Amino acid sequence: MEVLQILLGPERAVEGDPLGRSALGWRTGMTEAEAWEAGRGVWKFKTDRALAQEVAQVVNAQGTVLAVATITGISKHGDRFALEGRLLVGDARVGRPTATPHRSRNSIAYF
């Protein structure tokens, strides 16, 4: 299965986010929906490569899977993009260590 993995750092407040979010990143106790909303954008990535992936997986710095979603499209926000998708609530990977550790310095990795 082709996976686009999004690594979230610690949560921080933001202003002027193109998706209308007031905070970005990961915090203890986030729901799957909150993790997906925090992780789905906005990023610089190759759109054709992102669309070729079957699912997006949001992980924290410890490698724990926070959310999994099918990728259904992409929206453009200036020179960056956000993933559109369907959250797979209750996916068996959520809450477990990722099978594909994120070794890239970038927030986006492909497996």
Residue pairs with C-beta under 8 A, 6 or more apart in sequence:
1 54
1 55
2 52
2 53
2 54
2 55
2 110
2 111
3 53
3 54
3 55
3 56
3 57
3 100
3 110
3 111
4 45
4 50
4 53
4 55
4 56
4 57
4 71
4 83
4 108
4 109
4 110
5 56
5 57
5 58
5 59
5 98
5 100
5 102
5 108
5 109
5 110
5 111
6 39
6 40
6 43
6 56
6 57
6 58
6 59
6 107
6 108
7 59
7 60
7 61
7 102
7 104
7 107
7 108
7 109
8 24
8 25
8 26
8 35
8 38
8 39
8 58
8 59
8 60
8 61
8 66
8 107
9 25
9 26
9 61
9 107
10 25
10 26
10 27
10 61
11 23
11 24
11 25
11 26
11 27
11 38
12 23
12 24
12 25
13 22
13 23
14 21
14 22
14 23
14 24
15 22
17 24
17 42
18 41
18 42
18 77
18 78
18 80
18 82
19 37
19 40
19 41
19 42
19 77
19 82
21 37
21 38
23 38
24 38
25 38
26 35
26 38
26 60
26 61
26 66
30 38
30 66
32 66
32 67
32 68
32 87
32 89
32 90
32 91
32 94
33 67
33 87
33 89
35 58
35 66
35 67
36 58
36 67
36 69
36 85
36 87
38 58
39 56
39 58
39 66
39 67
40 56
40 58
40 69
40 82
40 83
40 84
40 85
41 75
41 77
41 80
41 81
41 82
41 83
42 77
42 78
42 80
42 81
42 82
43 80
43 81
43 82
43 107
43 108
44 79
44 80
44 81
45 81
45 108
47 74
47 81
49 110
50 71
50 74
50 81
50 83
50 108
51 71
51 73
51 74
53 71
53 110
54 70
54 71
55 68
55 69
55 70
55 71
55 88
56 68
56 69
56 70
56 71
56 83
56 85
57 65
57 67
57 68
57 93
57 98
57 100
58 65
58 66
58 67
58 68
59 65
59 66
59 98
59 102
60 66
63 97
63 98
63 101
63 102
64 95
64 96
64 97
64 98
65 91
65 93
65 94
65 95
65 96
65 97
65 98
66 94
67 87
67 91
67 94
68 87
68 88
68 91
68 93
68 94
69 83
69 85
69 86
69 87
69 88
70 85
70 86
70 88
71 83
71 84
71 85
72 84
72 85
72 86
73 83
73 84
73 85
74 81
74 82
74 83
74 84
75 81
75 82
75 84
93 99
100 109
100 111
102 109
103 109
